[in-house]
Amino acid sequence: MKEFAETALGMPTVVFSVLLFVVVLYWVLAIVGLDVLADDTDLLGVLGLRGVPTSVIISLFVAVAWFLSLAGSVWLGSNPLVPLGAVAGGWLAARLLINPLRYVLPEAPVTSRHDFVGRLCVVRTGTVTERFGQAEVTAPDGGTALLQVRRTGDEPLGTGDTALIFDYDDAGEFFWVMPYDAALDPHQKDV
């Protein structure tokens, strides 16, 4: 056990040991419910490592690189080729393991602003005008978003009113809304 600890905490393996500690800490935080890593790292795509969540790719790379560095340090000592081989082996293993994982762990679809068109929202500002207003909408994934909204016409919209999002203005980066009355909805079922 002493030899393992000395190798794991000796150069060059200590660099990979620290990275492995960060990966384990990330997964502990993920299990607790904290999301601390953005899943849109473009560098991974350039390296041919795309198709599954970023956290899985980095975890695979670090775990394999750590193991190769540990084994290489035992066999070759502190040879400068050990960290290079560990990085190359970690990249190769991650790249090979990603292909089957793409089918098991598909990437989450990216939500577009246009996905909100046709959804109902609840006004959160005192009023909605042609120049001002905010509303809360529930996204398809169950999360909520606060949107900049505008209305046309003279019908008042205020705090707590339900509105229908009917268009998105790309130039102004806001949504067009109109008052919504559930009683007038032909698809509404009588309860």
N, C-alpha and C positions, 0 to 999 in steps of 0.2 A: 504494500500500500504506500510505503514511503517513496519507493521508486516512481510509482504512478504520479503521486503528488508533485515530486520534483520535476518530472517530465512535463506534466500539465502546466506547471507554473514557471517553467524555464523557457528561455528563448529558443525557438521562435513560437512555440506552442502557446505561450501566455497570451499572445495577441488573439488567437482563435478562441482561447478559453474565456477571455473577456467578452468576445462577441457571442459565444455560446451562452454565457451568463445573461447577456442582454436578451437573447432570443427566448430563453426560459422565463425571464422576467416578463417579457411581452406576453407569452402564452398564459402565464399566471394572471396577469391583468385582463387578458381577453376572457378567461374563464370567469373572472369576477364580474365582467360586463363592461370594461372600459375598452374603447377603440382608440388606440394611440398611434396607428400607422395608416397613412393615406394609401389607398389601393390604386394609385395611378402613376406609377413610376415609369417614365418614358425610357430611362436608361436600361431597364430590364428588357424592353422590347428590342433595343439595339443589340443587346447581347444574345438575342434569341431565346430569352426567358420570359415568354408571355403566354397567357392562356389560363392561368390559375391565379388565385389571389396572391398579391405581393408578399404577404406574410408567410405563406407556404413556400414560395420560391426562396426567400431569404433564409428561412429556417432550414430547408434542405441543403442549400449551399453551405451555410455555416456549420451545420452538423457534420457533413461529409468532410469539409475542409479541416475542421478541428480533429476529426479522427485521423485523417491522412497526415496532418502535422504531428500528431501524437505518435503515430506509428513510424513516420519518417524520422522523427527525432530519436526514437529508440534504436532504429536500424542504422541511421547515418550520423547521429550526433547533431551538432549545430551547423550542418552543411547549409550554405546559402540556397541550395536548390530545394530544400524542404519546404519553405513557405511558397515558393513558386509552384512547386508540384502540388501542394495542398490547394492553392487557389485554382489551378488548372483542373485538378481532379474534382473539386467542389463544383466548379462551373459545369464540367462534363456530366457529372452525376445528376445535378439539378436539371440539366437540359434533357437527359435521357429519361428521368423520372417524371418530368412534366407531361410528356406526351400521353401516357396512360391516365394521369391525373386530370387532364383536360376534360375527360368524359365523366369522371367522378365528381369533380369540383368545378362546375362551370362558373365563368365569371358572371357577376350580377349585371343585369342590364342597366345601362346608364339612363337616368331619368332626364328627359328634355323638358324645357319650359312649355313646349307645345303639348305635352302630356296633360297639362292642367286644363286645357281648353275643353269645355263640355262638362266640367265638374262644378259642383256647388261650393260656395265659400261663405264665410260669415264675416261681416264687416266688423272691424276692430277700431276704426276711427269714428269720431262723432258724426262725420258726414263723408260722402263720396261725391266728388265733383268731376269736371272735365280735366282738372289739373292736380287733384289731390285725393288720396284715399289709400287705405290699407285693409286687407282682408286675410283671414286665415283659411287655408285649404288643407284637406287631408290628401296626401300623396297616395298613389297606388300601392306603395309598400307599407302604408299605415302611419308613416311619419307625418308631421304637420309642417307647413311652411307659411311664412308671412309674406304676402305679395303686395306689390304696388298695383293699385287698381284705379281705373277711371270709368266714368259712366257717360252715356249720352242721354239726351232727353231731360225731362223735368221731374220725373218721378224721384222722390227723395229716397235716399239710402243712408241709414245711420247705424250706430253701434248695435250689434246683435241681429241685424237684418240678414236674411239669406239672399244671396245673389248667384246668378249663373254666369260663369266665365264663358264668353262666346268668341273671344279673339285675343291674340297676342300681338303687340306692337313692337317689332324688333328694334326700330330706331329709338323709340322712347323707353324701351325695356319695361313696359307695364302691360297689364291685362285689361281688356275691356269687359265690363260687367253690366248686367241688367237685373232689375228686381226679379225675384223668383217667388211665385206663390204656389205652394204644393197643391192647393185645391184646384188649380187650373191645369195641372199636369195630367194629360190623358193616360199616362202610363202608371199613375199613382193608383194603388189598389185600395179599395175601401176596406177598412179594418173593422 
